[in-house]
């Protein structure tokens, strides 16, 4: 039995170690240092949600649990509409910032609107885990939330088995403890691509129900900024020009580090590690029409750790051409230095300030994402003339016409503005409006393709470059933000981009500074000629693949922070893990870049076998799919792994676009190997699926169900229940998107 004194000593020692390795973080918490964008703004510093609500004289509460920022965007959009339409004093809050133990004391005339996304297989997002714990701790026989009136809007993906699982769970628990639902339970389906229309449909109904429930008087929608913008004269060292957090400002003095000189975290969505890219190369053959980049980040200068199967978050910036287009479309002054102050003390700032307009557009705002009908509705009040106003009204009211004219063409904000104004820049939209109605640029997540056992100091990712032709002829291609940034880096490291990048960047700066005034004057006179394509078309870059680069980036970053190929990153923990027993059989299904985590898995097993040659591994069966031999990822590596694993690893390849051959997918190969798969399942095999959620994952699930049905000679319903059981036990894991 352990002595009580020993327990005390161990506890004190543990606390001391934690303080030692997080001393800089503790200093920030104690002194109040850190990014203004992420500080709690309430006056008393209380975490009790009801206390903060009352002390700030709020009469409506909007809270959000968001994994990638989408639920947060909709929550803020909803809060803004309530303020504009009904003059309500709305508090919009992140679930992780407050405690809800006293929610039973919420005034009965205050409605709470919950926006909750679902992460993974029915799980709550990271910032809502504490809220989930509180909900589950409630006892229906003791808790009384009878005074709580709430609305709920869930954001999920129907391709997952537990569609909107987090929101459904929260709704059931709130209801079981006496809370009353106002209006209809809203469910958004990203799997069907209808999230925005799902929100608008729910919004139109619930707004009317809230109006009736609270006996509110509606007024015309009129924008009132939630922030005070102050123009500054000089660019001081405390002004952000794109730095991801305050630690990287010149005024911060020194990055937090330990005695070994390693930069310390915790690295997360508010503070990344700026990591050097030590290796980057093209994975596809030169005959392929697409690009896939292998990238390796060096984390040896930090205490950043990861586990095999985790995700890497990359903090991207917007491309030069997109930045130029956005600034010109809205007639912004990119050089303007400004500071922000929230009028509402409970609000967070959208990004670090003070900063410049150009830095905000390049590093902090999501300027290339899809446009919503609600944005067009909000823009009506700023229409430069009646013709544009009528066009905005029509598009915002007719979802079919909006889908045809805006969504189907993959228009971003700037594209849309130019489209409705027939190519003329806008001079009527306040910068404050732009800040509040443009989403924050979010990190992009990638499955890690290395092994923490073999690559302790480097993290590998494998990314297909999104650069696909627009369905509408004559319009620019649809491009990914982060993947094209990674390809720019890959080409530049190979010496194929330097001259072109410099030329394009100089052109962007010239256009923004020298042409803006001329464009604005022309717009005022309404003599600007109609532009067919708002986005500048860069010159064709001749590479070994004869491919055109659609966009270019400032690779040096703010104050040269990213010079010599660095990018901000952090690791997101995952539950995608190999069985702890290496003798357990493993079935892996991963077409395309879905094979990324399985490369890490197999590298892990190779190292384990080297360290434990006497242990015989269970069968590791990998189903991999590619179009043809030109995009066969890591082809040579797999043969090496087969040799080293001495028969315990088998790879089955499906090609879907071989000349004069039928299309074959991973699920087809899975069915071909049905007997072997069934034998492995009988031995307790774990199943792992990574890749496309909409089609592949569903087809694989159906194939596994069929394998059980035929292999065990049971009914389909029973087979489905067996697959569900595997998932609930963690023996059928999916990392799908």
Residue pairs with C-beta under 8 A, 6 or more apart in sequence:
19 26
20 258
21 258
21 264
21 303
22 264
22 266
24 256
24 257
24 264
25 256
25 264
25 266
27 33
28 34
32 39
33 246
34 245
34 246
35 245
35 246
35 270
35 352
36 349
36 352
36 353
37 270
37 348
37 349
37 350
37 351
37 352
37 353
38 270
38 348
39 348
40 97
41 342
41 344
41 345
41 346
41 347
41 348
42 52
42 55
42 56
42 345
42 346
43 55
43 56
43 345
44 51
44 52
44 55
46 52
46 55
47 97
47 98
47 99
48 98
48 99
48 101
48 102
49 61
49 63
49 93
49 98
49 99
49 100
49 102
49 103
50 102
50 103
50 105
50 106
51 102
52 91
52 93
52 98
52 346
53 61
53 91
53 106
53 110
54 107
56 89
56 91
56 344
56 345
56 346
57 89
58 89
58 90
58 91
58 110
58 346
59 88
59 89
59 90
59 107
59 109
59 110
60 79
60 82
60 88
60 89
60 90
60 91
60 110
60 111
60 113
61 90
61 91
61 93
61 106
61 110
61 111
61 112
61 113
62 75
62 76
62 78
62 79
62 82
62 90
62 91
62 92
62 93
62 112
62 113
62 115
63 75
63 92
63 93
63 94
63 95
63 98
63 112
63 113
63 114
63 115
64 71
64 72
64 74
64 75
64 76
64 92
64 93
64 94
64 95
64 114
64 115
64 116
65 71
65 95
65 114
65 115
65 116
65 117
65 124
65 125
65 127
65 128
65 131
65 166
66 72
66 73
66 75
66 94
66 115
66 117
66 125
66 127
67 117
67 119
67 125
67 126
67 127
68 117
68 442
68 445
69 439
69 440
69 442
70 117
70 155
70 195
71 115
71 116
71 117
71 125
71 155
72 94
72 115
72 440
73 439
73 440
74 115
74 153
74 155
74 199
75 92
75 113
75 115
76 92
76 436
77 374
77 437
78 113
78 115
78 153
78 203
79 90
79 92
79 113
80 226
80 436
81 203
81 207
81 221
81 374
82 88
82 90
82 207
82 210
83 89
83 90
83 224
83 226
84 219
84 221
84 222
84 223
84 224
85 207
85 218
85 219
85 221
86 211
86 214
86 216
86 217
86 218
86 219
87 219
88 216
91 344
91 346
92 346
92 347
93 346
94 127
94 348
95 127
95 128
95 130
95 131
96 126
96 127
96 128
96 129
96 130
96 131
99 130
99 134
100 131
100 134
101 134
103 112
103 145
103 148
104 143
104 144
104 145
104 147
104 148
105 147
106 112
106 147
106 148
107 147
108 147
108 149
109 214
110 149
111 149
111 150
111 151
111 182
111 210
111 213
111 214
112 148
112 149
112 150
112 151
113 150
113 151
113 152
113 153
114 150
114 151
114 152
114 153
114 167
114 170
115 152
115 153
115 155
116 124
116 125
116 128
116 152
116 153
116 154
116 155
116 166
116 167
116 170
117 125
117 154
117 155
117 156
117 166
117 167
118 124
118 125
118 154
118 155
118 156
118 157
118 160
118 162
118 163
118 164
118 165
118 166
118 167
119 125
119 126
119 166
120 160
120 575
121 160
121 161
121 162
121 165
121 727
121 734
122 160
122 161
122 162
122 165
122 166
122 169
123 165
123 166
124 131
124 132
124 166
124 169
124 170
125 166
128 166
131 170
132 166
132 169
132 170
135 169
135 170
135 173
135 174
136 173
138 145
138 173
138 176
138 177
140 176
140 177
140 178
143 177
143 178
144 177
144 178
145 174
145 177
145 178
145 179
146 178
146 179
146 180
148 174
148 178
148 179
148 180
149 179
149 180
149 182
149 213
150 174
150 179
150 180
150 181
150 182
151 181
151 182
151 183
151 186
151 206
151 210
152 167
152 170
152 171
152 174
152 181
152 185
152 186
153 167
153 186
153 187
153 188
153 199
153 202
154 164
154 166
154 167
154 168
154 171
154 185
154 186
154 187
154 188
155 164
155 167
155 188
155 190
155 195
156 163
156 164
156 165
156 166
156 167
156 187
156 188
156 189
156 190
156 191
157 163
157 189
157 190
157 191
157 693
158 189
158 191
158 192
159 191
159 693
159 694
159 697
159 698
159 736
160 191
160 693
160 734
160 736
161 701
161 724
161 727
163 187
163 189
163 191
164 187
164 188
167 185
167 187
171 181
171 185
174 181
175 181
182 206
182 209
182 210
182 213
183 205
183 206
183 209
183 210
184 202
184 205
184 206
186 198
186 199
186 202
186 203
186 206
187 198
187 202
188 194
188 195
188 198
188 199
189 195
189 198
191 693
191 694
196 370
196 372
196 373
196 374
197 373
197 399
199 374
200 372
200 373
200 374
200 399
203 374
210 216
211 218
221 377
221 378
221 381
222 381
223 378
223 381
223 382
223 430
223 432
223 433
225 343
225 430
225 432
225 433
225 436
226 342
226 343
226 344
226 347
226 436
227 340
227 341
227 342
227 343
227 349
227 432
227 435
227 436
228 340
228 341
228 343
229 338
229 339
229 340
229 431
229 432
229 435
230 338
230 339
230 340
230 341
231 336
231 337
231 338
232 239
232 337
232 338
232 339
232 354
233 337
234 337
235 241
235 337
235 356
236 251
237 249
237 250
237 251
238 249
238 251
238 354
239 337
239 354
239 355
239 356
240 246
240 249
240 351
240 352
240 353
240 354
240 355
240 359
240 558
241 355
241 356
241 359
241 558
241 559
242 317
242 355
242 359
242 362
242 363
242 364
242 557
242 558
242 561
243 249
243 352
243 558
243 559
243 561
244 271
244 272
244 274
244 315
244 352
244 363
244 568
245 270
245 271
245 272
245 352
246 252
246 352
247 255
247 256
247 271
248 255
248 274
248 558
248 561
250 559
255 263
256 263
256 264
257 263
257 264
258 264
258 303
261 301
262 301
262 302
262 303
263 273
263 301
263 302
263 303
264 302
264 303
265 271
265 273
265 302
265 303
265 304
265 570
267 273
267 302
267 304
267 569
267 570
267 571
268 570
269 313
269 443
269 570
271 570
272 313
272 315
272 443
272 568
272 569
272 570
273 299
273 302
273 304
273 568
273 569
273 570
274 561
274 562
274 566
274 567
274 568
274 569
275 297
275 298
275 299
275 301
275 302
275 304
275 459
275 566
275 567
275 568
275 569
276 297
276 298
276 301
276 564
276 565
276 566
277 295
277 296
277 297
277 298
277 489
277 493
277 565
277 566
277 567
278 296
278 297
278 298
278 458
279 294
279 295
279 296
280 293
280 294
280 295
280 296
280 486
280 489
280 490
280 493
280 565
281 293
281 294
281 490
281 494
282 291
282 292
282 293
282 294
282 490
282 545
283 292
283 293
283 294
283 462
283 631
283 633
283 634
284 290
284 291
284 292
284 630
284 631
285 629
285 630
285 631
286 544
286 545
287 630
288 545
288 627
288 630
288 631
290 464
290 465
290 467
290 631
291 464
291 465
291 467
291 487
291 545
291 547
292 462
292 463
292 464
292 465
292 593
292 631
292 633
293 462
293 463
293 465
293 483
293 486
293 487
293 490
294 449
294 460
294 461
294 462
295 460
295 461
295 462
295 463
295 486
295 489
295 490
296 450
296 458
296 459
296 460
297 312
297 458
297 459
297 460
297 461
297 567
297 569
298 457
298 458
299 457
299 458
299 459
299 569
300 457
300 458
304 570
304 571
305 452
305 571
306 312
306 448
306 452
306 459
306 571
307 452
307 573
307 574
307 577
308 448
308 450
308 451
308 452
308 453
308 577
308 578
308 597
308 600
308 601
308 603
308 604
309 447
309 448
309 574
309 576
309 577
309 578
309 597
309 600
309 601
309 735
310 448
310 571
310 572
310 573
310 574
310 576
311 445
311 446
311 447
311 448
311 571
311 572
311 574
312 445
312 446
312 448
312 459
312 461
312 569
312 570
312 571
312 572
313 443
313 444
313 445
313 569
313 570
313 571
313 572
314 443
314 444
314 445
314 446
314 461
314 482
314 486
314 567
314 568
314 569
315 443
315 567
315 568
315 569
316 441
316 443
316 444
316 481
316 482
316 485
316 567
317 362
317 363
317 441
317 485
317 553
317 554
317 557
318 326
318 361
318 362
318 363
318 365
318 367
318 368
318 441
318 481
319 368
319 479
319 481
319 484
319 485
319 551
319 552
319 553
320 504
320 505
320 508
320 551
320 552
320 553
320 554
321 504
321 508
321 535
321 536
321 538
321 551
321 552
322 367
322 368
322 412
322 414
322 535
322 551
323 358
323 361
323 362
323 367
323 508
323 512
324 508
324 511
324 512
324 536
325 414
325 415
325 534
325 535
325 536
326 332
326 361
326 367
326 412
326 413
326 414
327 334
327 357
327 358
327 361
327 512
327 516
328 414
328 425
328 511
328 512
328 515
328 516
328 519
329 413
329 414
329 417
329 418
329 425
329 426
329 534
330 414
330 417
330 425
330 426
330 429
330 434
331 425
331 426
331 427
331 516
331 519
331 520
331 523
332 357
332 361
332 431
332 434
333 357
333 516
334 356
334 357
334 358
334 361
334 512
334 513
334 516
335 356
335 357
335 358
335 513
336 356
336 357
336 431
337 354
337 355
337 356
338 353
338 354
338 355
338 356
338 357
338 431
339 353
339 354
340 349
340 350
340 353
340 354
340 435
342 348
342 349
350 364
350 435
350 436
350 440
351 360
351 364
351 365
351 440
352 364
355 364
357 431
358 512
359 558
360 435
361 367
362 554
363 441
363 558
364 440
364 441
365 434
365 435
365 438
365 439
365 440
365 441
366 438
366 439
366 440
366 441
366 442
367 412
367 413
367 414
367 438
367 441
368 412
368 479
368 481
369 412
369 439
370 407
370 410
370 411
370 412
371 406
371 407
371 411
371 412
371 413
371 416
373 395
373 396
373 399
373 402
374 396
375 413
375 437
376 392
376 395
376 396
376 402
376 416
376 420
377 392
377 396
378 433
378 437
379 392
379 429
380 389
380 392
380 393
380 396
382 426
382 428
382 429
382 430
382 433
383 389
383 392
383 428
384 421
384 424
384 426
384 427
384 428
384 523
388 420
388 421
391 420
392 420
394 401
395 401
395 402
395 405
395 406
395 420
396 402
405 419
406 416
406 419
408 471
408 472
409 415
409 470
409 471
409 472
409 475
410 470
410 471
410 475
410 478
411 419
413 438
414 534
414 535
415 534
415 535
417 425
417 426
418 424
418 425
418 531
418 534
422 530
423 528
423 529
423 530
423 531
423 534
424 522
424 523
424 526
424 528
425 519
425 520
425 523
425 528
426 523
427 520
427 523
427 524
441 481
443 570
444 481
444 482
444 483
445 572
446 461
446 462
446 463
446 596
447 461
447 462
447 576
447 593
447 594
447 596
447 597
447 690
447 735
448 459
448 460
448 461
448 571
448 596
448 597
448 600
449 460
449 461
449 462
449 595
449 596
449 597
449 599
449 600
450 458
450 459
450 460
450 599
450 600
450 603
451 600
451 601
451 603
451 604
451 607
452 600
452 604
453 603
453 604
453 607
453 608
454 603
454 604
454 606
454 607
455 603
459 569
459 571
460 599
460 600
461 596
462 593
462 595
462 596
462 599
462 633
463 482
463 483
463 486
463 593
464 483
464 592
464 593
465 480
465 483
465 484
465 486
465 487
466 478
466 479
466 480
466 483
466 484
467 477
467 478
467 479
467 480
467 483
467 484
467 550
468 477
468 478
469 477
469 478
470 476
470 477
470 478
474 532
474 533
475 533
476 533
476 535
476 537
476 550
477 550
479 550
479 551
484 549
484 550
484 551
484 553
485 553
485 567
487 549
488 497
488 501
488 549
488 551
488 552
488 553
488 555
489 555
489 565
489 567
491 497
491 541
491 543
491 549
492 498
492 501
492 555
492 565
493 565
496 541
496 543
497 541
497 549
497 552
500 538
500 539
500 541
500 549
500 552
501 552
501 553
501 555
503 539
504 538
504 539
504 552
505 552
505 554
507 536
511 536
519 528
522 528
538 548
538 549
538 550
538 551
538 552
540 548
541 547
541 548
541 549
555 562
555 563
555 565
556 562
556 563
557 563
557 566
574 735
575 730
575 733
576 597
576 688
576 690
576 733
576 735
577 733
578 586
578 601
578 604
578 605
578 686
579 586
579 618
579 686
581 618
582 605
582 608
582 612
582 615
582 617
582 618
583 615
583 616
583 617
583 618
584 618
584 684
584 685
584 686
585 618
585 619
585 620
585 621
585 680
585 683
585 684
585 685
585 686
586 601
586 618
586 619
586 620
586 621
586 685
586 686
586 688
587 621
587 623
587 677
587 680
587 681
587 685
587 686
587 687
587 688
588 598
588 601
588 620
588 621
588 622
588 623
588 688
588 690
589 622
589 623
589 666
589 667
589 670
589 687
589 688
589 689
589 690
589 691
589 696
589 700
590 596
590 597
590 598
590 622
590 623
590 624
590 625
590 666
590 688
590 689
590 690
590 691
591 623
591 624
591 625
591 626
591 654
591 665
591 666
591 691
591 692
591 696
592 625
592 626
592 631
592 633
592 691
592 692
593 633
593 691
594 689
594 690
594 691
594 692
594 696
594 735
594 736
595 622
595 624
595 633
595 634
595 690
596 690
597 688
597 690
597 735
598 622
598 624
598 688
598 690
599 634
599 637
601 620
601 688
602 620
602 622
602 638
602 641
602 645
602 649
603 641
605 617
605 620
605 645
605 648
605 649
606 641
606 644
606 645
608 615
608 617
609 615
609 617
609 644
609 645
609 646
609 648
610 644
616 648
617 645
617 648
618 648
618 683
618 685
619 648
619 650
619 680
619 685
620 645
620 648
620 649
620 650
621 650
621 652
621 673
621 676
621 677
621 680
622 649
622 650
622 651
622 652
623 652
623 654
623 666
623 669
623 670
623 673
624 633
624 651
624 652
624 653
624 654
624 666
625 653
625 654
625 655
625 656
625 664
625 665
625 666
625 669
626 632
626 633
626 653
626 654
626 655
626 656
627 655
627 656
627 657
628 655
628 657
628 658
629 635
629 655
632 653
638 651
641 649
642 649
642 650
642 651
652 669
652 673
653 669
654 664
654 665
654 666
654 668
654 669
655 661
655 664
656 663
656 664
656 665
657 663
665 696
665 699
666 696
666 700
667 696
667 699
667 700
667 702
667 703
670 677
670 700
670 703
670 704
670 707
671 703
671 706
671 707
674 706
674 707
674 710
674 711
675 711
677 685
677 704
677 707
678 707
678 708
678 711
678 712
681 687
681 707
681 708
681 711
684 731
685 731
686 731
686 732
686 733
687 704
687 726
687 731
687 732
687 733
688 733
688 734
688 735
689 696
689 697
689 700
689 701
689 732
689 733
689 734
689 735
689 736
690 734
690 735
690 736
691 697
691 736
691 737
692 736
692 737
693 734
693 736
693 737
696 736
697 734
697 736
701 723
704 723
704 732
705 716
705 719
705 720
705 723
706 719
708 714
708 718
708 719
708 722
708 723
709 715
709 716
709 719
712 719
723 732
726 732
727 733
727 734
